[in-house]
């Protein structure tokens, strides 16, 4: 053992002599020193900022109008307490509504004034706020007595009271605010929950470590360790070494382990430093971060195995580095070809929604295309489209999902709402309802303008169309076909209608986005969940929805809600499905799945007996509520499911393998029929050329997926900026890259060992 320990020590000595190593250590230390003074403090959310106002001009005008009246109201109370300079700014708001500088000055004035008012103990008056429902948290603070609250809790109450009074003008504030600081510099407080901070820091860590360790770190490590093995097998040095009682293969493996162990120290220094900074400065002891040490060590070992084999054969450090970089480039090209094909062609064609529209089967793809199954051709046809509908959001490539479509059996049509990534200018409040009818082969037609911020489309058992937003529920009571013709802007049809025809059909909700909604077809109740508040709305005698019962889910996480007969099911984003009694929102039971499974869709059969869930990792979950047992249908690729929908109580449609649709008979859980169109040329190239080559090639870059899994515990990665569990995500393959790279590493070391054993040095 002593000779091998001496060889290991020699490897350290050679690496320590490298200037690249010391430069890398100095740079990583400087990076840690730059990050070390940073930190974050957490406060109760209360302060206003520029993003708090949905329409500052309208809000200012509301204050001015109320100030001229004698009627008591929150708007008049705020106006009366405002300073004279702020009142002058509010008076100018209407005249300068279209001027950007005036808008900016108005925002600043409102922010400063309201942040001052929320510190006053006499801001809230019950007579002024009469008839305005407060959130449970605000009611609890009010019950303690405003004069007894601390300054922070008083500001919190006043902010909640103002939000309740102006739900259409202000964004509802969250529970907490964060304030970053670096040394003596402090940022302004901004709304963010602790879990959101955790996610943001995790994403930043992935970027930082992916670049500094995954790119610069690996390159520096190869430069540092590349001379170790070539120098070992130089003439003279190898003769002296082999004169000792050592095995040739063990000499090579010891030298290899020496290089790896040295880099292990370097990676541990960087990752360990980040871990300590996160813990002491940000209060986040992210223990999963330490898993990145062996992962990056494994990543280096893959590249170093190529360098070691080249060093044994050519005994030249420069050749070792060049061949390692070439290997890196080949792996990158193969991975890029696969990723590009999936991103531009394969994933956009994947079916993610299924709609049984009478005798017609419609499907929605990940790219937002609606398709109709043509039985005569045995293929899908694109429908629900029209050149007049390709507005600016489509032209700029900003399309980011669709709300719906939903099928209206009474009118034999479908409704949907485009959900652009970001609307701007005059379009911000002009999103149209989209209508498709079988008479025109489901061609897309523009309907009336929907309310701002739509989250869900629902149809009650009377055929009335409902649009759910975080502020309220809106109902369409007139003829859906009444609409103004679109205007032309830059050659595109823009839905400048005469005004929204949707009437407010509920009390003000003041919920947050993203929001999940479900309607009970038995009694038209609506269940809403925004990640924290769980609300049941019922219709009163005037056909207006009011809050019947609500509760708080302390986990503060996203979820999907659906009615299953007399039970309410809620799928949470960490793999737990809870069942509630709609009468009082008491939890009845819980089905715990893997925490790595993030749900995307949750549906129930019409009779409520069966639940189907589709997860972002491709898993299909089928649950029998009467037997309280999970069922597995045969003939379905359970790990590649992208959509599921009940046709009736006896039949389930399942989409897997991208575009294949299987009809599953509930009784027996067997496939009775399948629909799948022919593969396109690009799909054939992907499945028969790109993917086989990718499968046999090593995948060191795919270890980033393992880093993502180590940091988050999630088996999918969010795509784009769209929020909500139904937003598309990339499935993370955890084990396949691990075994593939491990096999490649073993082959490289075996080839090197065989060469050393048979070579006459």
SVG drawing of the C-alpha trace seen along z (x, -y; Angstrom):
<svg xmlns="http://www.w3.org/2000/svg" viewBox="-83 -71 98 78">
<polyline fill="none" stroke="black" stroke-width="0.4" points="0.0,0.0 2.9,-2.4 4.0,-2.7 0.5,-3.6 0.3,-6.2 3.6,-7.7 2.1,-7.8 -1.0,-9.5 1.2,-12.1 3.2,-12.7 0.0,-13.5 -0.8,-16.1 2.7,-17.6 2.4,-17.9 -1.0,-19.5 0.2,-22.0 2.9,-23.1 0.4,-24.3 -0.3,-28.1 -3.7,-27.4 -4.7,-25.7 -3.7,-28.7 -5.4,-31.1 -8.6,-29.0 -8.4,-28.9 -7.9,-32.7 -10.8,-33.4 -13.2,-31.0 -12.1,-32.6 -12.7,-36.1 -16.2,-35.0 -17.0,-33.7 -15.7,-36.9 -18.0,-39.0 -21.0,-36.9 -20.3,-36.7 -21.6,-40.2 -24.9,-39.6 -28.0,-38.6 -31.8,-39.0 -34.2,-40.0 -37.9,-39.0 -40.8,-41.3 -44.5,-41.2 -45.6,-42.5 -47.1,-45.9 -45.2,-48.5 -46.4,-49.7 -44.2,-49.9 -44.6,-50.7 -46.0,-47.3 -48.7,-47.6 -50.9,-49.6 -52.9,-48.1 -53.9,-51.5 -52.5,-54.4 -54.5,-57.0 -57.8,-55.3 -56.9,-54.9 -56.0,-58.6 -59.2,-59.6 -61.2,-57.4 -59.6,-59.2 -60.2,-62.7 -63.9,-61.9 -64.4,-60.5 -62.7,-63.5 -65.4,-65.8 -68.2,-63.9 -69.6,-63.9 -70.2,-60.1 -67.8,-58.3 -65.6,-55.7 -62.0,-54.4 -61.1,-56.5 -62.4,-59.7 -60.5,-58.7 -57.2,-58.3 -57.8,-61.6 -58.6,-63.5 -55.4,-62.3 -53.2,-62.9 -50.8,-65.8 -51.5,-68.9 -48.7,-68.1 -50.1,-64.7 -53.6,-66.1 -52.2,-68.4 -50.5,-65.5 -53.8,-63.6 -55.6,-66.5 -53.2,-66.6 -53.5,-62.8 -56.4,-63.1 -54.9,-65.8 -51.5,-64.0 -52.9,-60.5 -51.3,-59.9 -47.9,-61.3 -45.2,-58.9 -43.4,-61.5 -46.6,-62.4 -47.5,-58.7 -44.1,-58.1 -44.5,-61.1 -48.0,-60.0 -46.7,-56.5 -44.0,-57.9 -46.4,-60.2 -48.9,-57.4 -46.2,-55.1 -44.8,-57.7 -48.2,-58.8 -49.6,-55.3 -46.4,-54.1 -46.8,-57.0 -50.5,-56.4 -50.2,-52.7 -48.1,-53.7 -51.1,-55.7 -53.2,-54.1 -56.2,-56.2 -56.3,-55.4 -58.9,-52.6 -62.4,-53.6 -65.2,-51.0 -67.7,-53.6 -65.5,-54.3 -65.0,-50.6 -68.6,-49.6 -69.7,-46.8 -66.1,-45.9 -65.2,-42.4 -61.7,-42.0 -59.5,-38.9 -59.3,-36.6 -55.8,-37.8 -57.0,-41.5 -60.0,-40.6 -57.7,-38.8 -55.4,-41.9 -58.4,-44.2 -59.7,-42.1 -56.4,-42.6 -56.9,-46.3 -55.1,-48.6 -53.5,-50.7 -51.9,-47.6 -50.3,-46.4 -46.6,-46.8 -45.6,-49.2 -45.0,-46.3 -48.3,-44.6 -50.2,-47.9 -48.7,-48.6 -49.7,-45.1 -53.3,-45.6 -53.6,-49.0 -52.3,-47.5 -54.8,-44.6 -57.6,-47.1 -56.6,-49.2 -56.3,-46.2 -59.8,-45.0 -61.2,-48.5 -59.6,-48.7 -59.3,-45.1 -59.7,-46.3 -56.9,-49.0 -54.3,-47.3 -52.4,-44.0 -53.2,-42.0 -50.1,-41.9 -48.6,-38.5 -47.8,-37.5 -44.1,-38.5 -41.6,-41.0 -37.9,-40.4 -35.2,-42.9 -31.7,-42.1 -28.6,-43.8 -24.9,-43.7 -22.6,-45.1 -24.2,-48.5 -26.3,-48.7 -30.0,-47.7 -32.6,-47.1 -36.2,-48.3 -38.5,-45.7 -40.4,-43.7 -43.1,-41.0 -41.7,-37.5 -42.4,-34.4 -39.6,-32.4 -40.3,-29.5 -40.1,-31.8 -36.8,-33.1 -35.6,-29.5 -36.6,-28.8 -34.8,-32.0 -31.6,-31.2 -31.7,-27.6 -32.1,-28.8 -29.2,-31.2 -27.1,-28.5 -27.6,-26.3 -26.4,-29.1 -23.4,-30.0 -22.3,-26.4 -23.1,-25.4 -20.7,-28.1 -18.0,-28.4 -17.8,-24.6 -19.4,-23.0 -17.5,-25.0 -14.6,-27.1 -14.0,-24.7 -13.8,-21.5 -11.6,-23.3 -9.3,-24.5 -9.2,-21.1 -8.3,-19.4 -5.5,-21.9 -4.2,-21.3 -4.4,-17.5 -3.5,-16.8 0.3,-16.5 0.0,-14.0 -0.4,-10.8 1.9,-11.8 4.7,-12.7 4.2,-9.4 4.8,-7.3 7.7,-9.4 10.9,-7.4 13.0,-7.2 10.2,-8.0 8.2,-4.9 11.3,-2.6 12.0,-3.6 8.4,-3.2 7.9,0.2 11.1,1.4 9.2,1.4 6.7,4.2 3.6,2.4 0.9,3.5 0.8,1.4 -3.0,1.1 -3.1,0.0 -0.4,-2.7 -2.7,-4.1 -5.8,-4.0 -3.9,-5.5 -2.7,-8.4 -6.3,-8.8 -7.7,-8.8 -5.0,-11.3 -6.1,-13.8 -9.8,-13.3 -9.1,-13.6 -7.3,-16.8 -10.2,-18.3 -12.5,-17.0 -10.8,-19.3 -11.2,-22.3 -15.0,-21.6 -15.6,-21.1 -14.0,-24.4 -16.3,-26.2 -19.6,-24.4 -18.9,-24.3 -18.4,-28.0 -21.6,-28.6 -23.5,-26.3 -22.1,-28.2 -23.0,-31.6 -26.5,-30.5 -27.0,-29.2 -25.5,-32.0 -26.4,-35.0 -29.7,-33.9 -31.0,-31.5 -31.3,-28.7 -29.4,-25.6 -29.7,-24.0 -28.2,-20.6 -29.0,-19.2 -26.4,-21.6 -23.7,-19.4 -24.8,-16.6 -23.3,-18.7 -19.8,-17.9 -19.8,-14.2 -21.9,-15.1 -19.3,-17.6 -16.6,-15.2 -18.2,-12.6 -18.5,-15.0 -14.8,-15.8 -13.9,-12.1 -15.7,-11.5 -13.6,-14.1 -10.4,-13.2 -10.9,-9.5 -10.5,-10.8 -7.5,-12.9 -5.9,-9.9 -6.3,-7.5 -4.8,-10.1 -2.0,-10.7 -1.2,-7.0 -1.1,-6.6 0.6,-9.8 2.3,-10.8 1.7,-14.5 -0.3,-16.9 -1.2,-19.1 -2.7,-16.2 -4.6,-15.1 -6.2,-18.6 -7.0,-18.9 -8.7,-15.4 -10.6,-16.2 -11.9,-19.4 -12.8,-17.6 -14.7,-15.0 -16.5,-17.8 -17.4,-19.4 -18.8,-16.1 -20.9,-15.5 -22.2,-19.1 -23.1,-18.7 -25.0,-15.5 -26.9,-16.9 -27.6,-20.1 -29.0,-18.3 -31.3,-16.3 -32.4,-19.3 -33.0,-21.5 -35.1,-18.9 -37.2,-18.3 -37.6,-22.0 -38.6,-23.0 -40.4,-20.0 -41.1,-17.1 -42.3,-18.8 -44.5,-21.4 -46.4,-18.5 -47.0,-16.7 -50.7,-16.4 -51.4,-18.0 -55.2,-18.4 -58.0,-16.2 -61.6,-17.5 -64.4,-15.2 -66.6,-17.6 -69.7,-15.5 -68.6,-13.0 -65.3,-14.9 -62.0,-14.4 -60.0,-17.5 -56.5,-17.7 -54.3,-20.7 -50.6,-20.4 -47.8,-21.9 -47.3,-24.5 -50.9,-25.7 -52.2,-24.1 -55.7,-22.6 -56.2,-19.5 -59.1,-17.3 -58.8,-13.6 -59.8,-12.7 -60.8,-9.0 -60.9,-8.8 -57.2,-9.9 -56.1,-8.4 -54.3,-11.6 -54.7,-14.9 -55.9,-18.1 -55.1,-21.5 -58.3,-23.4 -59.3,-26.4 -57.0,-28.7 -57.3,-31.6 -54.9,-34.1 -56.9,-36.9 -56.2,-35.7 -52.4,-35.7 -52.0,-38.8 -48.8,-40.5 -48.4,-37.9 -48.1,-35.2 -46.1,-37.2 -43.5,-37.9 -43.4,-34.3 -44.8,-35.1 -47.6,-32.6 -47.4,-30.8 -50.4,-28.5 -54.2,-28.6 -57.0,-28.7 -59.4,-26.0 -60.8,-25.0 -64.0,-23.8 -66.9,-22.3 -70.4,-23.7 -72.8,-20.8 -75.8,-23.2 -74.4,-25.3 -72.1,-22.6 -69.1,-24.9 -65.8,-25.4 -64.5,-28.4 -60.9,-29.3 -58.7,-32.3 -55.2,-32.8 -52.8,-33.4 -49.9,-35.4 -46.7,-35.7 -47.1,-39.4 -49.6,-41.8 -48.7,-45.5 -49.9,-48.9 -53.6,-49.2 -54.0,-45.4 -53.5,-44.9 -57.2,-44.8 -58.5,-43.6 -58.1,-39.8 -60.9,-38.2 -62.9,-35.1 -62.2,-32.6 -65.1,-30.6 -65.0,-27.5 -68.0,-25.7 -68.1,-22.5 -69.9,-24.1 -66.7,-26.0 -64.4,-23.0 -63.9,-24.6 -62.4,-27.8 -61.4,-30.3 -63.7,-33.3 -63.3,-36.3 -65.9,-36.8 -66.4,-39.5 -63.5,-40.9 -62.9,-38.9 -62.2,-40.5 -58.6,-41.4 -56.4,-38.5 -58.5,-35.5 -57.4,-32.3 -60.1,-29.7 -63.2,-29.2 -66.2,-27.3 -69.7,-26.3 -72.4,-25.9 -75.1,-23.3 -77.4,-25.9 -74.9,-26.6 -73.8,-30.0 -70.2,-30.9 -68.0,-32.0 -64.6,-33.6 -62.7,-33.4 -60.1,-36.0 -58.3,-36.6 -60.6,-39.6 -64.0,-38.1 -66.1,-35.7 -67.7,-37.1 -70.8,-35.7 -71.8,-36.1 -75.6,-36.6 -76.1,-37.9 -75.5,-36.4 -71.9,-35.2 -72.0,-36.2 -72.5,-39.9 -69.2,-41.5 -67.7,-44.5 -65.5,-43.9 -61.7,-43.9 -59.5,-46.8 -56.4,-46.6 -53.1,-47.4 -49.9,-46.8 -51.8,-44.3 -53.1,-42.3 -56.6,-42.1 -56.8,-43.5 -59.8,-43.0 -60.9,-46.6 -64.4,-45.8 -67.0,-48.2 -66.4,-47.0 -66.5,-43.8 -70.0,-42.2 -69.1,-40.0 -70.9,-41.1 -69.4,-40.7 -71.1,-37.7 -69.4,-37.5 -68.2,-39.4 -64.7,-40.7 -62.2,-37.9 -58.8,-39.5 -57.0,-36.2 -53.6,-35.8 -52.4,-34.3 -52.0,-31.5 -55.4,-30.4 -57.1,-27.0 -60.9,-26.8 -63.4,-24.0 -67.2,-23.9 -69.5,-21.5 -72.1,-20.5 -74.6,-19.3 -75.1,-22.8 -73.0,-25.2 -70.6,-25.9 -67.1,-27.0 -64.0,-25.9 -60.9,-28.2 -57.4,-27.7 -54.5,-30.2 -51.8,-28.4 -52.9,-29.6 -56.6,-30.4 -59.1,-27.6 -62.5,-29.1 -66.0,-27.7 -68.4,-30.1 -72.1,-29.5 -74.9,-31.3 -77.4,-33.3 -81.0,-34.1 -79.8,-37.0 -77.5,-34.5 -74.4,-36.2 -71.6,-34.1 -70.6,-34.7 -68.0,-33.0 -69.7,-30.2 -66.6,-28.8 -62.9,-29.3 -59.8,-28.0 -56.0,-28.6 -53.6,-25.9 -50.4,-26.7 -48.1,-25.0 -48.4,-28.0 -47.9,-26.0 -49.6,-25.7 -52.3,-23.2 -55.1,-21.9 -58.6,-21.5 -61.5,-19.4 -64.8,-18.0 -65.2,-14.3 -68.8,-13.7 -69.4,-14.7 -65.7,-15.1 -63.3,-17.9 -59.8,-16.8 -56.7,-19.1 -53.4,-18.0 -50.5,-19.9 -47.2,-20.5 -45.1,-18.3 -47.0,-15.1 -49.8,-15.1 -53.5,-14.7 -55.9,-15.7 -59.7,-15.1 -62.0,-17.6 -65.6,-17.8 -67.1,-20.7 -69.5,-21.5 -66.9,-22.8 -63.5,-22.2 -62.4,-19.8 -59.7,-17.4 -61.0,-13.8 -58.0,-11.9 -54.7,-12.3 -52.9,-10.2 -49.2,-10.8 -47.2,-10.3 -43.5,-10.9 -42.5,-14.5 -40.7,-14.6 -44.0,-14.2 -45.4,-17.6 -49.1,-17.4 -50.1,-19.0 -53.8,-18.0 -56.4,-16.5 -59.8,-15.3 -62.7,-13.4 -65.2,-11.1 -68.8,-12.5 -70.0,-10.3 -67.0,-11.3 -65.8,-7.7 -62.6,-7.9 -59.8,-10.5 -57.0,-10.8 -53.9,-12.8 -51.1,-13.6 -47.8,-14.5 -44.9,-16.4 -42.6,-13.4 -45.0,-11.6 -46.8,-9.5 -50.5,-8.6 -52.3,-8.4 -55.7,-6.6 -57.6,-6.4 -60.8,-4.6 -62.4,-6.8 -64.9,-4.2 -62.2,-1.6 -59.6,-4.2 -57.0,-2.4 -54.8,-3.3 -55.3,-1.4 -52.9,-0.9 -54.3,-0.5 -52.5,2.0 -51.2,1.1 -50.2,-2.5 -46.7,-3.8 -47.1,-5.0 -43.9,-7.0 -44.7,-9.0 -48.3,-10.2 -49.0,-13.8 -52.8,-14.1 -55.9,-12.2 -59.6,-13.0 -62.8,-11.1 -65.3,-10.7 -68.0,-9.4 -68.1,-7.1 -66.9,-4.1 -64.1,-5.5 -60.8,-7.3 -58.7,-8.9 -55.0,-8.8 -52.3,-10.5 -48.8,-9.0 -45.7,-8.8 -46.3,-12.3 -49.3,-12.0 -50.8,-8.5 -54.3,-8.4 -55.6,-5.3 -59.2,-4.6 -59.2,-2.8 -62.3,-0.9 -62.7,-1.7 -64.1,1.8 -61.0,4.0 -58.7,1.0 -57.7,2.3 -57.1,0.4 -60.0,0.8 -58.8,-1.5 -55.9,-3.6 -55.3,-6.6 -51.9,-7.7 -51.0,-9.6 -47.9,-8.9 -44.6,-10.3 -43.3,-13.4 -39.9,-13.5 -38.4,-15.4 -39.9,-12.9 -38.5,-10.0 -35.0,-11.6 -35.3,-12.2 -36.5,-8.7 -34.3,-6.7 -31.1,-8.8 -30.7,-11.5 -32.1,-9.6 -30.2,-6.3 -26.9,-8.3 -27.6,-10.2 -28.4,-7.0 -25.1,-5.3 -23.0,-8.5 -21.8,-9.6 -23.8,-12.4 -21.6,-14.4 -23.6,-17.6 -26.8,-15.8 -25.4,-15.7 -26.9,-19.2 -30.2,-17.4 -28.8,-15.6 -27.7,-18.9 -31.2,-20.2 -32.6,-17.2 -30.1,-17.4 -30.9,-21.0 -34.7,-20.9 -35.8,-17.3 -37.9,-17.8 -38.0,-15.6 -39.1,-18.4 -37.8,-21.8 -40.0,-24.8 -40.0,-26.2 -40.4,-29.9 -41.9,-32.4 -45.5,-31.2 -46.7,-30.3 -49.1,-27.6 -48.9,-23.9 -50.3,-23.4 -47.4,-25.3 -45.1,-23.1 -42.0,-21.6 -39.2,-19.5 -39.0,-16.0 -35.6,-15.4 -34.1,-11.9 -32.3,-11.2 -30.8,-7.7 -30.2,-7.2 -27.4,-9.8 -25.9,-8.5 -25.6,-4.9 -24.6,-5.9 -21.7,-8.1 -20.7,-5.5 -20.5,-2.9 -18.4,-5.3 -16.1,-6.0 -15.6,-2.3 -14.8,-1.6 -12.2,-4.4 -10.4,-3.2 -10.5,0.4 -9.0,-0.6 -6.3,-2.5 -5.6,0.4 -5.3,2.9 -3.0,0.6 -0.7,0.1 -0.7,3.8 0.3,4.8 2.5,1.9 6.3,2.4 7.5,-0.9"/>
</svg>
